[in-house]
Amino acid sequence: MTDRLLPQILFDKAAAVVEANRQAGRRIAVAESCTGGLVCAALTEIAGSSDVFEAGFVTYSNASKIGQLGVSPDVVETFGAVSVATAWAMARGALHATDADVAVAITGVAGPGGGTAAKPVGMVVFARAERDADPAKIVADNKFFEESTRSGVRLQAALCALELLIP
């Protein structure tokens, strides 16, 4: 029996992120919406993660994205919470609010409800921002996870976000 809260695949990916960022001398931050803290939980499951993990934000509501991360209300209103523009603003906001070198943001529709034709259940948007990087160099994309459960979408989204934190 292992003393592990999370699935092995998530634990292993988080361990790889912590080690790679330790080797690179980078501090990381996370801004989560649909994953609800799962990425932060995975990172802090790793002993010694404090060497690299600076901060995490769970900004589930639009108001918290705006208030905690400084996402423009106009961005949320124009593009929606599940958009490249919002994810990018969340990642930049996490960098601005911390001393991290890199931040990743996740926002999406985990389901089972809440999806639309334009933004179906399983659509998740990711962004990574790096301190002192060219602001025109936006690293953001959306993915569609064909999972049958809410937890399946959230797990795949967390794994993808962790992958973006590997230097």
Contacts in CASP RR format, 6 or more apart in sequence:
PFRMAT RR
TARGET T0000
AUTHOR 0000-0000-0000
METHOD contacts of the structure
MODEL  1
MTDRLLPQILFDKAAAVVEANRQAGRRIAVAESCTGGLVCAALTEIAGSS
DVFEAGFVTYSNASKIGQLGVSPDVVETFGAVSVATAWAMARGALHATDA
DVAVAITGVAGPGGGTAAKPVGMVVFARAERDADPAKIVADNKFFEESTR
SGVRLQAALCALELLIP
2 8 0 8 1.000
4 11 0 8 1.000
4 45 0 8 1.000
5 41 0 8 1.000
5 45 0 8 1.000
6 14 0 8 1.000
6 38 0 8 1.000
6 41 0 8 1.000
6 42 0 8 1.000
6 45 0 8 1.000
7 155 0 8 1.000
9 155 0 8 1.000
9 159 0 8 1.000
10 38 0 8 1.000
10 42 0 8 1.000
10 155 0 8 1.000
10 158 0 8 1.000
10 159 0 8 1.000
10 162 0 8 1.000
11 42 0 8 1.000
11 45 0 8 1.000
11 46 0 8 1.000
13 42 0 8 1.000
13 159 0 8 1.000
13 162 0 8 1.000
13 163 0 8 1.000
14 42 0 8 1.000
14 43 0 8 1.000
14 45 0 8 1.000
14 46 0 8 1.000
14 49 0 8 1.000
14 162 0 8 1.000
15 46 0 8 1.000
16 162 0 8 1.000
16 166 0 8 1.000
17 28 0 8 1.000
17 43 0 8 1.000
17 52 0 8 1.000
17 162 0 8 1.000
17 165 0 8 1.000
17 166 0 8 1.000
18 43 0 8 1.000
18 46 0 8 1.000
18 48 0 8 1.000
18 49 0 8 1.000
18 51 0 8 1.000
18 52 0 8 1.000
18 53 0 8 1.000
20 165 0 8 1.000
20 166 0 8 1.000
20 167 0 8 1.000
21 27 0 8 1.000
21 28 0 8 1.000
21 52 0 8 1.000
21 102 0 8 1.000
21 165 0 8 1.000
21 166 0 8 1.000
21 167 0 8 1.000
22 51 0 8 1.000
22 52 0 8 1.000
23 167 0 8 1.000
24 167 0 8 1.000
25 52 0 8 1.000
25 101 0 8 1.000
26 52 0 8 1.000
26 101 0 8 1.000
26 102 0 8 1.000
26 167 0 8 1.000
27 52 0 8 1.000
27 53 0 8 1.000
27 54 0 8 1.000
27 98 0 8 1.000
27 99 0 8 1.000
27 100 0 8 1.000
27 101 0 8 1.000
27 102 0 8 1.000
28 43 0 8 1.000
28 52 0 8 1.000
28 53 0 8 1.000
28 54 0 8 1.000
28 100 0 8 1.000
28 101 0 8 1.000
28 102 0 8 1.000
28 103 0 8 1.000
28 104 0 8 1.000
28 165 0 8 1.000
29 54 0 8 1.000
29 55 0 8 1.000
29 56 0 8 1.000
29 57 0 8 1.000
29 94 0 8 1.000
29 95 0 8 1.000
29 97 0 8 1.000
29 98 0 8 1.000
29 100 0 8 1.000
29 102 0 8 1.000
29 103 0 8 1.000
29 104 0 8 1.000
30 37 0 8 1.000
30 39 0 8 1.000
30 40 0 8 1.000
30 43 0 8 1.000
30 55 0 8 1.000
30 56 0 8 1.000
30 57 0 8 1.000
30 94 0 8 1.000
30 103 0 8 1.000
30 104 0 8 1.000
30 105 0 8 1.000
30 106 0 8 1.000
30 161 0 8 1.000
30 165 0 8 1.000
31 56 0 8 1.000
31 57 0 8 1.000
31 59 0 8 1.000
31 69 0 8 1.000
31 90 0 8 1.000
31 91 0 8 1.000
31 93 0 8 1.000
31 94 0 8 1.000
31 103 0 8 1.000
31 104 0 8 1.000
31 105 0 8 1.000
31 106 0 8 1.000
32 38 0 8 1.000
32 39 0 8 1.000
32 40 0 8 1.000
32 56 0 8 1.000
32 57 0 8 1.000
32 58 0 8 1.000
32 59 0 8 1.000
32 105 0 8 1.000
32 106 0 8 1.000
32 161 0 8 1.000
33 58 0 8 1.000
33 59 0 8 1.000
33 60 0 8 1.000
33 65 0 8 1.000
33 81 0 8 1.000
33 90 0 8 1.000
33 105 0 8 1.000
33 106 0 8 1.000
33 107 0 8 1.000
33 108 0 8 1.000
34 106 0 8 1.000
34 107 0 8 1.000
34 108 0 8 1.000
34 109 0 8 1.000
34 110 0 8 1.000
34 124 0 8 1.000
34 153 0 8 1.000
34 154 0 8 1.000
34 157 0 8 1.000
35 106 0 8 1.000
35 110 0 8 1.000
35 154 0 8 1.000
35 157 0 8 1.000
35 158 0 8 1.000
35 161 0 8 1.000
36 58 0 8 1.000
36 60 0 8 1.000
36 154 0 8 1.000
37 56 0 8 1.000
37 58 0 8 1.000
38 154 0 8 1.000
38 155 0 8 1.000
38 157 0 8 1.000
38 158 0 8 1.000
39 104 0 8 1.000
39 106 0 8 1.000
39 158 0 8 1.000
39 161 0 8 1.000
39 162 0 8 1.000
40 53 0 8 1.000
40 56 0 8 1.000
40 58 0 8 1.000
42 158 0 8 1.000
42 162 0 8 1.000
43 49 0 8 1.000
43 53 0 8 1.000
43 162 0 8 1.000
44 53 0 8 1.000
54 98 0 8 1.000
54 99 0 8 1.000
54 100 0 8 1.000
55 94 0 8 1.000
55 97 0 8 1.000
55 98 0 8 1.000
55 100 0 8 1.000
56 94 0 8 1.000
57 68 0 8 1.000
57 69 0 8 1.000
57 90 0 8 1.000
57 94 0 8 1.000
57 97 0 8 1.000
58 64 0 8 1.000
59 65 0 8 1.000
59 68 0 8 1.000
59 69 0 8 1.000
59 90 0 8 1.000
62 76 0 8 1.000
62 81 0 8 1.000
65 71 0 8 1.000
65 76 0 8 1.000
65 81 0 8 1.000
65 86 0 8 1.000
65 89 0 8 1.000
65 90 0 8 1.000
65 107 0 8 1.000
66 72 0 8 1.000
66 73 0 8 1.000
66 76 0 8 1.000
68 97 0 8 1.000
69 89 0 8 1.000
69 90 0 8 1.000
69 93 0 8 1.000
69 94 0 8 1.000
69 96 0 8 1.000
69 97 0 8 1.000
70 89 0 8 1.000
70 93 0 8 1.000
70 96 0 8 1.000
71 86 0 8 1.000
71 89 0 8 1.000
71 90 0 8 1.000
71 93 0 8 1.000
72 89 0 8 1.000
75 83 0 8 1.000
75 85 0 8 1.000
75 86 0 8 1.000
75 89 0 8 1.000
76 86 0 8 1.000
78 85 0 8 1.000
79 85 0 8 1.000
79 86 0 8 1.000
80 86 0 8 1.000
81 107 0 8 1.000
81 108 0 8 1.000
82 107 0 8 1.000
82 108 0 8 1.000
82 109 0 8 1.000
82 119 0 8 1.000
82 123 0 8 1.000
82 124 0 8 1.000
82 125 0 8 1.000
82 142 0 8 1.000
83 107 0 8 1.000
83 125 0 8 1.000
84 125 0 8 1.000
84 127 0 8 1.000
84 138 0 8 1.000
84 140 0 8 1.000
84 141 0 8 1.000
84 142 0 8 1.000
86 107 0 8 1.000
86 125 0 8 1.000
87 105 0 8 1.000
87 106 0 8 1.000
87 107 0 8 1.000
87 125 0 8 1.000
87 126 0 8 1.000
87 127 0 8 1.000
87 140 0 8 1.000
88 105 0 8 1.000
88 127 0 8 1.000
88 129 0 8 1.000
88 138 0 8 1.000
88 140 0 8 1.000
90 105 0 8 1.000
90 107 0 8 1.000
90 127 0 8 1.000
91 103 0 8 1.000
91 104 0 8 1.000
91 105 0 8 1.000
91 127 0 8 1.000
91 128 0 8 1.000
91 129 0 8 1.000
91 140 0 8 1.000
92 103 0 8 1.000
92 129 0 8 1.000
93 103 0 8 1.000
93 129 0 8 1.000
94 100 0 8 1.000
94 103 0 8 1.000
94 105 0 8 1.000
94 129 0 8 1.000
95 102 0 8 1.000
95 103 0 8 1.000
95 129 0 8 1.000
95 130 0 8 1.000
95 131 0 8 1.000
100 131 0 8 1.000
101 130 0 8 1.000
101 131 0 8 1.000
102 128 0 8 1.000
102 129 0 8 1.000
102 130 0 8 1.000
102 131 0 8 1.000
102 165 0 8 1.000
102 167 0 8 1.000
103 128 0 8 1.000
103 129 0 8 1.000
104 126 0 8 1.000
104 127 0 8 1.000
104 128 0 8 1.000
104 161 0 8 1.000
104 164 0 8 1.000
104 165 0 8 1.000
105 126 0 8 1.000
105 127 0 8 1.000
105 128 0 8 1.000
105 129 0 8 1.000
106 124 0 8 1.000
106 125 0 8 1.000
106 126 0 8 1.000
106 157 0 8 1.000
106 158 0 8 1.000
106 160 0 8 1.000
106 161 0 8 1.000
107 124 0 8 1.000
107 125 0 8 1.000
108 119 0 8 1.000
108 122 0 8 1.000
108 123 0 8 1.000
108 124 0 8 1.000
108 125 0 8 1.000
108 157 0 8 1.000
109 115 0 8 1.000
109 119 0 8 1.000
109 120 0 8 1.000
109 121 0 8 1.000
109 122 0 8 1.000
109 123 0 8 1.000
109 124 0 8 1.000
109 153 0 8 1.000
110 121 0 8 1.000
110 122 0 8 1.000
110 124 0 8 1.000
110 150 0 8 1.000
110 153 0 8 1.000
110 154 0 8 1.000
110 157 0 8 1.000
111 121 0 8 1.000
111 122 0 8 1.000
111 150 0 8 1.000
111 153 0 8 1.000
112 121 0 8 1.000
112 149 0 8 1.000
112 150 0 8 1.000
113 121 0 8 1.000
114 121 0 8 1.000
115 121 0 8 1.000
115 123 0 8 1.000
120 144 0 8 1.000
121 153 0 8 1.000
122 144 0 8 1.000
122 145 0 8 1.000
122 146 0 8 1.000
122 147 0 8 1.000
122 153 0 8 1.000
123 142 0 8 1.000
123 143 0 8 1.000
123 144 0 8 1.000
124 142 0 8 1.000
124 143 0 8 1.000
124 144 0 8 1.000
124 145 0 8 1.000
124 153 0 8 1.000
124 156 0 8 1.000
124 157 0 8 1.000
124 160 0 8 1.000
125 140 0 8 1.000
125 141 0 8 1.000
125 142 0 8 1.000
125 143 0 8 1.000
126 140 0 8 1.000
126 141 0 8 1.000
126 142 0 8 1.000
126 143 0 8 1.000
126 157 0 8 1.000
126 160 0 8 1.000
126 161 0 8 1.000
126 164 0 8 1.000
127 138 0 8 1.000
127 139 0 8 1.000
127 140 0 8 1.000
128 139 0 8 1.000
128 140 0 8 1.000
128 164 0 8 1.000
128 165 0 8 1.000
129 139 0 8 1.000
139 164 0 8 1.000
143 157 0 8 1.000
143 160 0 8 1.000
145 152 0 8 1.000
145 153 0 8 1.000
145 156 0 8 1.000
145 157 0 8 1.000
147 153 0 8 1.000
147 155 0 8 1.000
147 156 0 8 1.000
END
